[in-house]
Amino acid sequence: MPTEVDVAIVGGGPSGAAAAHYLSSRGHSVLVCEKKTFPREKTCGDGLTPRAVKALQEMGLQKELDTWERVRGLRAHAAGKTMELDFPALDDWGNYGLVKPRKDLDSIVLSHAEAQGAKVLFGTQVTEPVFDKGVLSGLKAKRDGDIEEVRAHFVISAEGSATKFTRTLARDRDPSYPMGLAIRQYFTSPMQSSGWFEAYLDVRVGADSLPAYGWVFPVGDGTVNAGVGLLSTYGQWKSVNLNELQRDFVAQLPAEWDINQRTVCSKPRAGRLFMGGSVRPPHGPGFLLTGDAAGFINPCNGEGIAYAYETGRIAAQHIDDALSHGGSPTLAGYADELKGIYGPYYRLGRRFVKLIGYPWLMEKLVSIGMNSKSVMSFAFTMLANLEDSKATTYEQRGLKALKLLAELKPQRGSK
């Protein structure tokens, strides 16, 4: 007999855990199929912005958060200068970020969902969907060498960037959308706490200034996370060797970090980041896509954790409503809500990263920014997507204006 639940979730990462937590807390039976055993490492996500912090707070994790490494903002390095940019004080978002290694973070959040009643099967590889009259009604999964069938009223694909299960649902990434590439390593370091996310904006291949940035920050356990990210809008991105890019970036970090081959304590870990809502539509009969599986990484800064938590929760709210009050199995309202919340900003982001794919323009913008704290404060607010409901500052007014401009479509025949 197949297992029967209200909701089956493919993946126990950020979006799957957020969805499982919400649905379980609402009294629904939830089964999470996670192919890995926890703890496990991921390429990105140790650094949490105010958006991610708020999502964790909404899940009732404040006591945990109070014990984590706190970050006040971004310290940018470029053009021979350094500039400190605090997270802005806003009504809608907190003014600090946090640091927690993904191997710990994901375990904590998923365990929190289990405490609400969600059941988690680790080491369980989902192999194929199960349809009934064109509606996804469950899945088949391999665990301990056996194939098990799970029947569910709804299925959430929260498998991250792997997208194997997502592709079986006839959903794939739009290749015209920007993609990120990231690589990172851990190093032991005497820098146990800095209070900042350190960002190095002058990342180059030869003479080209890349649409990329390098980062380094302590993670609170005696090590630091150092890595570099690159956008596919750079015309020659396929020729960039990420391992060489990482090696060159690490070699130019200040001596006080003591980051070198002697202090390295992990192999380079790389991954691709699907951005800007690039998997469409994020729903279908009986299923929803969330987080990286839906391509919902912020195209401006490569952040995925916050949007995974947010889309997981939004998906869960739509499923909760459908289970409680009935509704269309296509859950089309989910896509409409995502479009309303993220559409204008992601459209702005896709246009922005296309522009900075030109090395000469990237170099010029970095130079202008590092000579004006006002410009950099606005850029920081925009790139982190920290829009406030009250547009009382020039950063907020500017961000809202750019989003409106991004919504304008050129008239036919115009150049």
BADREN-169641 format. One line per field, with one value per residue (C-alpha): residue in three letters; x, y, z. Coordinates in Angstrom, 3 decimals. Layout:
BEGIN
residuo [ala	...]
X [X	...]
Y [Y	...]
Z [Z	...]
! end
This chain:
BEGIN
residuo [met	pro	thr	glu	val	asp	val	ala	ile	val	gly	gly	gly	pro	ser	gly	ala	ala	ala	ala	his	tyr	leu	ser	ser	arg	gly	his	ser	val	leu	val	cys	glu	lys	lys	thr	phe	pro	arg	glu	lys	thr	cys	gly	asp	gly	leu	thr	pro	arg	ala	val	lys	ala	leu	gln	glu	met	gly	leu	gln	lys	glu	leu	asp	thr	trp	glu	arg	val	arg	gly	leu	arg	ala	his	ala	ala	gly	lys	thr	met	glu	leu	asp	phe	pro	ala	leu	asp	asp	trp	gly	asn	tyr	gly	leu	val	lys	pro	arg	lys	asp	leu	asp	ser	ile	val	leu	ser	his	ala	glu	ala	gln	gly	ala	lys	val	leu	phe	gly	thr	gln	val	thr	glu	pro	val	phe	asp	lys	gly	val	leu	ser	gly	leu	lys	ala	lys	arg	asp	gly	asp	ile	glu	glu	val	arg	ala	his	phe	val	ile	ser	ala	glu	gly	ser	ala	thr	lys	phe	thr	arg	thr	leu	ala	arg	asp	arg	asp	pro	ser	tyr	pro	met	gly	leu	ala	ile	arg	gln	tyr	phe	thr	ser	pro	met	gln	ser	ser	gly	trp	phe	glu	ala	tyr	leu	asp	val	arg	val	gly	ala	asp	ser	leu	pro	ala	tyr	gly	trp	val	phe	pro	val	gly	asp	gly	thr	val	asn	ala	gly	val	gly	leu	leu	ser	thr	tyr	gly	gln	trp	lys	ser	val	asn	leu	asn	glu	leu	gln	arg	asp	phe	val	ala	gln	leu	pro	ala	glu	trp	asp	ile	asn	gln	arg	thr	val	cys	ser	lys	pro	arg	ala	gly	arg	leu	phe	met	gly	gly	ser	val	arg	pro	pro	his	gly	pro	gly	phe	leu	leu	thr	gly	asp	ala	ala	gly	phe	ile	asn	pro	cys	asn	gly	glu	gly	ile	ala	tyr	ala	tyr	glu	thr	gly	arg	ile	ala	ala	gln	his	ile	asp	asp	ala	leu	ser	his	gly	gly	ser	pro	thr	leu	ala	gly	tyr	ala	asp	glu	leu	lys	gly	ile	tyr	gly	pro	tyr	tyr	arg	leu	gly	arg	arg	phe	val	lys	leu	ile	gly	tyr	pro	trp	leu	met	glu	lys	leu	val	ser	ile	gly	met	asn	ser	lys	ser	val	met	ser	phe	ala	phe	thr	met	leu	ala	asn	leu	glu	asp	ser	lys	ala	thr	thr	tyr	glu	gln	arg	gly	leu	lys	ala	leu	lys	leu	leu	ala	glu	leu	lys	pro	gln	arg	gly	ser	lys]
X [0.000	1.382	1.938	-0.771	-0.226	-1.693	1.547	4.737	7.808	10.834	13.876	14.542	16.580	15.438	12.256	11.204	11.759	9.886	6.917	6.958	7.064	4.087	1.899	2.628	1.869	-1.513	-2.317	-1.622	0.236	3.569	6.269	9.668	11.859	15.496	18.071	21.016	21.660	22.112	24.324	25.542	27.314	26.113	27.958	26.111	24.105	26.274	25.613	22.037	20.675	17.871	15.345	16.491	16.627	13.010	11.895	13.622	12.030	8.610	9.320	9.860	13.639	14.579	16.230	18.506	19.253	20.363	23.327	24.609	27.318	25.789	26.730	25.995	26.350	28.724	32.331	33.171	36.695	37.561	39.603	42.080	39.368	37.239	33.695	31.470	27.746	25.362	22.149	19.518	17.104	13.697	10.157	9.879	13.323	15.812	19.137	21.450	22.442	23.615	26.115	25.453	27.104	24.607	25.484	24.070	21.434	19.476	19.494	18.150	15.299	14.273	14.330	12.083	9.616	9.813	8.961	5.727	4.833	6.447	7.934	11.340	12.844	16.603	18.581	15.458	15.809	12.597	12.658	9.448	6.106	2.782	-0.110	-3.823	-5.887	-3.280	-2.940	0.187	-1.023	2.209	5.685	7.923	11.093	14.030	15.086	17.355	17.238	13.441	10.996	8.162	5.094	3.738	0.271	-0.427	-3.060	-0.259	3.466	6.072	9.303	11.887	14.877	17.158	19.200	19.331	15.965	15.862	12.370	11.315	12.224	9.972	7.150	7.988	9.534	13.016	15.125	14.746	18.307	17.802	17.707	20.955	22.709	25.265	28.299	29.832	32.761	33.885	36.210	36.686	39.943	41.111	41.849	42.760	39.882	37.201	34.754	34.615	30.971	30.812	30.307	33.542	32.957	35.689	34.230	37.273	37.333	39.150	40.148	43.071	42.110	38.371	36.466	33.904	30.240	31.386	32.414	34.522	33.608	35.117	33.587	34.030	31.410	31.764	33.530	37.164	36.929	36.093	34.109	35.944	34.635	33.755	30.641	30.312	27.357	26.691	26.037	29.808	30.271	33.241	31.897	32.186	35.934	36.399	37.949	36.262	39.073	41.615	39.334	39.052	42.796	43.585	40.996	42.233	45.834	45.062	43.236	44.878	47.521	45.558	43.091	45.947	44.138	46.424	47.055	48.400	45.158	42.666	40.358	37.951	37.994	36.569	32.814	31.097	27.570	25.249	22.596	19.330	18.117	15.281	12.343	13.834	11.756	8.247	5.473	6.220	3.043	0.993	-1.859	-1.187	2.257	4.250	7.940	9.782	13.187	16.044	13.858	11.799	14.920	14.105	17.582	18.030	19.790	21.383	23.357	23.033	21.070	18.877	18.234	15.787	13.775	13.718	12.232	9.775	8.557	8.325	6.059	3.970	3.514	2.478	-0.101	-1.709	-1.772	-3.144	-5.963	-6.695	-6.728	-8.869	-11.338	-11.006	-9.761	-8.226	-5.522	-3.424	-2.911	-2.461	-2.821	0.665	2.276	0.194	1.382	5.024	4.678	3.177	5.853	8.979	8.135	9.152	12.320	13.463	12.824	14.949	17.616	17.755	18.250	20.870	23.022	22.851	24.361	27.180	28.121	30.105	33.536	34.073	30.701	31.230	34.574	33.079	30.180	32.464	34.716	31.766	30.337	33.553	33.834	30.355	28.869	25.429	25.685	26.942	24.237	21.607	23.289	23.487	19.778	18.857	21.109	19.886	16.238	15.534	12.492	10.461	6.730	7.496	9.578	11.073	14.706	16.358	17.415	13.817	12.415	15.105	14.476	10.731	11.344	13.704	11.183	8.533	10.902	11.723	8.006	7.857	7.920	9.383	6.841	6.920	9.062	10.998	14.748]
Y [0.000	3.439	6.010	8.675	12.267	15.678	17.088	15.433	17.643	16.809	18.214	19.207	22.345	25.893	26.066	22.495	22.997	26.311	24.762	21.709	23.889	26.013	23.142	20.970	23.849	24.140	20.503	18.907	15.624	16.306	13.968	15.361	13.190	14.302	12.457	13.335	12.581	15.596	17.376	18.037	20.960	23.267	25.789	28.927	30.271	30.702	34.446	35.454	38.875	40.680	39.012	35.550	36.608	37.761	34.463	32.524	34.765	34.039	30.347	30.956	30.536	33.779	32.017	30.154	33.324	35.163	32.780	33.157	35.436	38.855	41.069	44.781	45.161	45.085	46.238	46.834	46.818	48.115	50.736	50.832	51.915	50.414	51.494	50.303	50.092	49.277	47.435	50.221	50.707	49.934	49.177	45.968	44.452	44.217	46.019	43.039	39.817	36.531	33.800	30.081	27.290	25.524	22.128	23.390	25.816	23.335	20.744	23.283	24.484	21.016	19.731	22.663	21.453	17.924	19.312	20.641	17.161	16.848	13.438	13.447	10.531	11.009	9.122	9.001	9.692	10.660	8.836	9.730	11.487	9.682	11.179	10.457	11.812	14.463	15.678	14.967	12.754	11.485	10.194	7.164	7.206	4.886	4.249	1.501	-0.107	-0.313	1.714	3.214	5.058	8.134	9.457	13.118	15.750	18.136	17.881	20.597	20.375	21.990	20.025	23.021	23.422	19.674	19.967	16.272	15.786	19.247	18.348	15.279	17.762	19.451	22.428	23.582	26.706	29.402	29.647	33.303	34.194	35.037	32.354	32.634	30.497	30.337	28.634	28.698	27.115	27.181	28.242	28.437	32.045	34.264	36.543	35.055	37.944	41.022	42.107	42.530	40.651	41.546	42.049	42.513	44.105	44.226	40.658	40.262	37.828	39.431	43.044	42.387	43.614	40.871	41.041	39.229	39.699	37.888	37.470	36.448	36.336	34.366	31.692	31.513	28.174	29.163	29.149	31.673	31.284	32.690	32.479	34.217	34.446	35.227	36.038	34.389	37.830	38.133	37.162	34.866	33.196	29.697	30.133	31.164	28.443	28.794	27.040	29.444	32.391	31.235	30.677	34.145	35.777	34.051	34.974	38.703	38.781	40.840	39.063	39.433	36.798	34.264	32.530	30.294	26.677	26.010	27.077	25.600	23.056	22.132	21.389	24.027	23.575	25.067	25.324	27.011	29.456	29.702	33.287	35.691	33.249	31.353	28.146	28.845	28.401	27.476	25.449	22.764	20.370	19.144	20.675	23.816	24.682	26.663	28.214	27.231	24.617	27.553	29.574	32.125	33.329	37.107	38.020	41.102	39.477	35.705	35.322	32.253	31.362	34.184	33.568	29.843	30.461	33.017	30.992	27.860	29.682	31.255	27.866	26.347	29.083	28.379	24.641	25.183	27.255	24.623	21.800	23.747	25.385	23.618	25.132	24.452	21.776	24.013	26.549	29.309	31.925	30.974	32.151	35.328	36.103	35.469	37.768	40.492	40.248	39.633	40.384	44.067	43.624	40.519	42.234	45.137	42.688	40.873	44.150	45.330	42.201	42.308	45.788	44.943	42.017	44.589	44.793	48.488	49.412	47.219	48.887	52.358	51.685	50.285	53.336	55.732	53.852	53.682	57.462	58.121	56.601	57.825	55.885	52.777	52.970	53.053	50.204	48.143	48.644	47.749	44.700	43.277	43.980	45.757	47.695	49.252	49.913	53.536	55.345	57.951	57.909	58.557	54.906	53.737	56.310	55.431	51.697	52.120	54.397	51.899	49.089	51.187	51.951	48.269	47.589	49.914	48.110	49.796	50.689	48.670	50.305	52.334	51.971]
Z [0.000	-0.885	1.828	1.757	2.922	2.288	0.868	-0.386	-0.612	-2.758	-0.953	2.645	1.962	2.771	0.679	1.436	5.163	5.165	3.353	5.638	8.743	7.680	6.482	9.524	11.848	10.116	10.877	7.483	7.047	5.338	4.043	3.015	0.778	1.094	-0.997	1.270	4.922	7.165	7.964	4.434	2.799	0.032	-2.122	-1.032	1.853	4.967	4.894	5.716	4.769	6.631	4.274	5.349	9.000	8.854	7.311	10.096	12.699	11.201	11.729	15.439	15.493	17.252	20.220	17.817	15.847	18.967	19.298	15.711	14.329	13.634	10.665	10.455	6.690	3.741	3.660	-0.001	-1.418	-4.901	-6.737	-3.868	-1.414	1.342	2.208	5.059	4.335	7.176	6.486	6.476	9.370	7.849	8.977	6.937	7.513	10.331	10.128	10.518	8.858	10.331	9.588	9.938	7.922	5.664	7.116	10.415	9.144	7.056	9.835	12.317	10.100	8.952	12.541	13.426	10.772	12.179	15.610	14.072	12.845	9.409	8.613	6.916	4.991	4.554	1.941	-0.220	-3.955	-5.743	-9.071	-10.891	-10.591	-10.367	-12.330	-12.138	-15.029	-15.792	-12.187	-10.163	-7.342	-5.848	-6.539	-6.445	-4.384	-3.806	-0.201	1.064	-2.364	-2.446	-4.520	-2.477	-3.716	-1.981	-2.703	-1.976	-2.626	-3.618	-4.344	-3.870	-5.854	-3.600	-4.840	-5.369	-8.530	-9.248	-11.119	-12.090	-10.697	-11.885	-15.472	-15.311	-14.749	-18.084	-16.338	-17.325	-17.040	-19.680	-21.060	-21.977	-18.274	-16.448	-14.486	-11.709	-11.054	-7.594	-5.912	-2.286	0.257	4.020	5.627	9.214	10.072	13.026	11.930	14.156	13.840	11.636	11.873	8.091	4.882	3.074	-0.674	-3.273	-6.386	-8.654	-9.954	-13.254	-15.943	-17.696	-18.365	-18.151	-15.075	-14.540	-13.448	-10.319	-6.736	-4.204	-0.559	2.741	6.222	9.462	10.063	13.836	14.192	13.681	9.901	7.196	3.994	0.958	-2.571	-5.788	-7.949	-11.665	-13.919	-17.269	-18.779	-19.242	-22.879	-22.229	-19.088	-20.514	-20.837	-17.188	-15.039	-11.642	-9.797	-11.264	-10.507	-6.876	-6.575	-7.931	-5.652	-2.511	-3.354	-3.288	0.064	2.835	4.906	8.169	6.961	6.667	3.822	1.780	0.867	4.355	6.051	3.579	5.219	2.421	-1.270	-3.617	-3.967	-7.019	-8.308	-10.786	-9.644	-11.581	-11.336	-11.875	-11.898	-14.828	-14.490	-15.743	-14.930	-11.300	-10.962	-12.665	-11.947	-8.420	-7.927	-7.170	-7.625	-4.953	-4.339	-6.643	-8.353	-9.649	-10.511	-7.830	-6.937	-6.835	-10.107	-8.551	-5.741	-6.107	-2.871	-2.831	0.814	1.585	-1.580	-0.907	2.533	1.165	-1.831	0.325	2.736	-0.045	-1.732	1.588	2.127	-1.243	-0.603	2.899	1.434	-1.230	1.330	3.772	1.408	-1.914	-5.127	-8.508	-8.495	-10.775	-7.948	-10.529	-7.795	-6.589	-9.824	-9.723	-6.198	-7.093	-10.083	-7.909	-5.225	-7.296	-10.930	-11.162	-9.102	-10.949	-14.278	-13.068	-11.926	-15.250	-17.089	-14.601	-14.824	-18.611	-18.527	-16.144	-18.385	-20.368	-18.667	-19.415	-17.900	-14.840	-14.207	-14.633	-12.268	-9.577	-9.872	-9.569	-6.625	-4.641	-4.899	-3.497	-0.361	-1.433	-4.679	-2.898	-0.235	-2.959	-4.831	-1.631	-0.941	-4.515	-4.831	-1.507	-2.474	0.790	-0.323	2.466	2.364	3.301	0.679	3.032	1.874	-1.463	-1.630	-1.275	-3.682	-6.205	-5.953	-6.419	-9.429	-11.074	-10.606	-12.316	-15.194	-15.545	-16.085	-19.095	-22.404	-25.494	-28.166	-31.347	-33.952	-31.410	-31.107]
! end
